[in-house]
Structure formats: structure tokens, C-alpha cells
Amino acid sequence: MRSRAALRSVLAALVIAAICWYFGVDVWHALLLGTAITVIFLAVGVATSASDAALPSWRASERRGADGSRKDVETMAWSLRGSWGRIGLTAERELRRIARRRLALEGLDLSNPAHRPAIEALVGAPVYQVLTRERWGRLSLRTLGRTLDALDQVNSNYYPQTREHRRSH
């Protein structure tokens, strides 16, 4: 802050303190109020006069990330931490989305009752029940892991491995 601006800030604090003192506030509290009010006005002035304050790129609600971005990973991680050892509803929705996509590779639809025998043969009856159950209770983290493992086995050759991945295994 430049010296003139600093001098103006001090003077503003003293004027506010003098007004407070005039209306019956004791000296120490008047100085405290004058300083606090001046600091608040300076903070608001700095925040609104910043050159990038009008740019919406820093606002989280305005930002659009790509799938798999850091925000997606953070949201998924927090959804895994539910209450009483259960996962959150966001993780359950994501699990069903993954299942629909993975089963679609086989030409199966999770919402089609006619596909039930084929899906059960592919992933097992317990996994099918987990994926199609009504929301009467939340899944445990262990159930989520087992379901993801079963879905991972569905058409595992669909995604080609990179050379680096093959070397590491």
C-alpha cells in the first residue's frame, strides 16, 4: 500500500473512532471500532477492485472439468466415505453407471428384465441383485469392491493394454 493510501486509512480509522467516542463509547473501544470498520472497508475495496475479480474462471461453479478430472476424483473419494461403513449415494449412482456401460459392451441392458439370466451368468446373481436393488439401504465398501471386481471381468479385453502396462505385469 502506498504511503498516501496508508495515511488515508489511518485518518479514516481515527475519524470513525472520534465519531464513536463522541457518541459515548470509551476511547479504547472507539479505537477498536474505528480500526475494525476501516479494515472491513479496505478489504471490500481491495476485493472489488482486483483486476481479475470479474473473471469467472476461478469460480468453482463456473468451471467445467473433463471426465476424470481432479474434481471428479475428489467427489468420488468423498462419496466413498459414508456413514457407519457404508458408501454414499453418489458412489452407488456411479457404480450403476459403470455397470450399464460395461454391460452395454455385451449388448445387455441392466433395466431389461429379459437380460437378467445373461447378466447373472456374466457377473453372478449376488452382483446382479446389488445392481438392481431398490434403495432400502446403502452398500458397504466391501460390496462395492466385489461388485467392481465382477464388472471388471466383463469384456476385459475390450480396453487394449498399452505397452507400458504389459511390461509392468
N, C-alpha and C positions, 0 to 999 in steps of 0.2 A: 504494500500500500504506500502511496506517495505521502510525503510529509504534509501537504495541504489537506489531503483526504483524512489523514490521521488527526490533524488538528481539528478539522470539522467534526469528526466523530467524537473527540473528547469534549468539544464545546457542546455538541448536541446532548451528550450524557449529562454534562453539568447543567444545562438549561432544563432538561427533564427532571433532574434531581432538585433543582431550585423550585420548580413548579410543585413537585411533590412536597417539599419542605414547607412551602407557602401554605399548602392545604393541610398541614398538621402532622405530616409524617416526620419521625425523628431523623436526624442527619444521616446516620449510618444506613437506615433503610431507604432513605431518599436516594443516596448514592448507589445503593444496590439496585433499586428500581430503575434509576436513570441509566446505569450501565447495562442492565438486562434488556431494557426496551431498545436501547441503541444497538446492541448486538443482534437482536432479533431483526431489526430493520436492515442492518448491514447484511445479514445472512440472506434475507429475502431479496435484497438488491443484487447481491452477487449471483444468486441462483437464477434470477430472471434476466440478468444482463450478460450471462455467459454466452459466448459466440455459438456454442453447439447446443444450447438449451432447446432450440426449435427443431433440431434434427431428431426424428423419431427412431433412428437406428439403434439407440441404446435402450429403448424401452422394450421390456421383455414381451409385452403383449403384442407389439407391432412386428416382432421378429418372426420370421418363418425359417425353420431349420429343415434340413433334408432328413429323410428317414434314417434312423440310426444315429442321429446327431447326439451330442453330449446331453442335451435336454431330454431326449427320448430315453437315454440310458439312465439318467438321474430319476426320471419319473418311474421307469420300470423298477429300479432298485428300491425306491421308496414304497412302491406298491407291494413289494415282496415282504415288507416289514409290517404285517398286520398286527392284530391283537390276539393274544392267547395262542401264539404259534400258528396262526392262520394267515394266509395271504390276503391282500386287498382285492377289491372288485376289479380294479384296473388290470391287475395281473391275470385274473380269470378271463376278462374280455380278451386280453392279448393272447392267452392260451387258446381260446376258441378261434381267434383269427388265424393263428398259426396252423391249427388243426384243419380249418376249412381250406387254407391254401395248400397244405401238404396233401390232403385227401383229394383235392381237385386235380392234382397231378396224376392221380389214378382214375380220374373220371367219376369220383364219388362225391356225394353231397351229404354233409352231416345232418341237414334238416330233412332229408328224404327218408322216410321210414323203410322204403323198399331197398335202400342201400345198407340197412343195418347188418344183415348177415355178412356181406362182403367187408364192411368196416370192422366188425368183430373178428373176422378171420384175419384181418390185416394187423390190427393193433391189440386185440383181445377184448373180451366182454367188460372187464373192470374199467379199462380206459374209455371204452365207448360210453359206459354209464357216467363216468366223470364228465365227459364232454357234452352229454345231452341232459344232464340232471337239471332239475329246477333249482332255483336259488334258495334252498331251505337252510343252507349252512355254507360256510366258507371252507375252501380246501386247505389242507395242511401243506407245508413246504415239501414234505416227503412225497405226497401225492402229486404235487406239481412236477417234481423231478422225475417220478416214474412215468407220468404221462408224457413229458417231453422226451424221455428216452424212447418210449414206444413210438412216438411220432417221428423221432429222428431215424428210426429204422425204415420208415415208409419211403420207398423210392430213394434210397440214399445215394444211388448212382446218378440221380438227376443233376446234382450240382457237381461239375467237374472239379477235381482237385488240382491245385496249382503245383508246379514243380517243387517249390519250396516246401509245401505241405507234405508231399510224398517223400521228400528226403528226410524230413524230421521224424517220420514214423517208421 
